[in-house]
Amino acid sequence: MPTASANLHLRITPRNKRLLQQAATVAHASTLTEYVVSSALRQAEQDLLERRTFVMKGKDWKAFNSLLDGPARVVPALKQLAEAGDVFRRTT
């Protein structure tokens, strides 16, 4: 595991600090920093996951899958771009 070398400075109320300290104690965190960082990282992962995952109900899921399973819609501009070849290997 890489050594932590970056700093994150926070200003919080004394009441919020006491709350975090109590939570760190009951969570058996060795330090308040360990508790705050692990809690923040867990929440960050959850926030990002919620934006990558979506849920559909049965009827909507079936409609979505039928669109995926159906034939692709031809988009002339995309077809032209695909037929143009690799843009990095083109010569003028």
C-alpha positions in Angstrom: 0.0 0.0 0.0 1.4 3.4 -0.9 2.5 5.7 1.8 0.0 8.6 2.4 1.7 11.8 1.6 -1.1 14.2 0.5 -2.8 16.5 2.9 -6.5 17.3 3.2 -7.3 20.1 5.7 -10.9 20.4 7.1 -12.6 22.9 9.3 -15.5 21.5 11.3 -17.4 22.5 14.3 -16.3 21.1 17.7 -19.7 19.3 17.9 -19.0 17.5 14.5 -15.5 16.6 15.6 -16.8 15.0 18.8 -19.4 13.1 16.8 -16.6 11.8 14.4 -14.4 10.9 17.4 -17.2 8.9 19.0 -17.9 7.1 15.7 -14.2 6.3 15.3 -14.2 4.8 18.8 -17.2 2.6 18.3 -15.8 1.5 14.9 -12.5 0.6 16.5 -10.5 2.8 14.2 -7.0 3.4 15.4 -7.1 7.1 14.7 -9.7 9.7 13.8 -7.9 10.2 10.5 -8.2 6.5 9.7 -11.9 6.7 10.4 -12.6 9.9 8.4 -10.5 8.7 5.4 -12.1 5.3 5.3 -15.6 6.7 5.7 -15.0 9.3 3.0 -13.5 6.8 0.6 -16.4 4.4 1.1 -18.9 7.2 0.4 -16.9 8.3 -2.7 -17.0 4.8 -4.1 -20.7 4.6 -3.5 -21.4 7.9 -5.1 -19.4 6.9 -8.2 -21.0 3.5 -8.4 -24.5 5.1 -8.3 -23.6 7.0 -11.4 -22.4 4.0 -13.3 -25.2 1.6 -12.4 -28.8 1.9 -13.2 -31.8 -0.3 -12.4 -34.9 -0.9 -14.6 -38.1 -2.6 -13.8 -39.2 -5.7 -15.7 -41.1 -4.1 -18.6 -38.5 -1.4 -19.1 -35.7 -4.0 -19.0 -37.4 -6.1 -21.7 -37.8 -3.0 -23.9 -34.2 -2.0 -23.4 -33.0 -5.5 -24.2 -35.1 -5.7 -27.3 -33.5 -2.5 -28.6 -30.1 -4.0 -27.9 -31.0 -7.2 -29.6 -32.5 -5.5 -32.7 -30.7 -4.4 -35.8 -28.4 -1.4 -35.5 -29.8 1.8 -36.8 -27.7 3.2 -39.6 -26.4 6.7 -38.9 -24.9 8.0 -42.2 -22.3 10.2 -40.6 -21.0 7.3 -38.4 -21.0 5.0 -41.4 -18.9 7.5 -43.3 -16.5 7.9 -40.4 -16.1 4.2 -40.0 -15.4 3.7 -43.7 -12.8 6.5 -43.7 -10.4 4.2 -41.9 -8.0 4.8 -39.1 -7.5 8.6 -38.7 -4.0 8.1 -37.4 -2.8 6.1 -40.5 -4.4 8.4 -43.1 -2.1 10.1 -45.6 -3.0 13.3 -47.3 
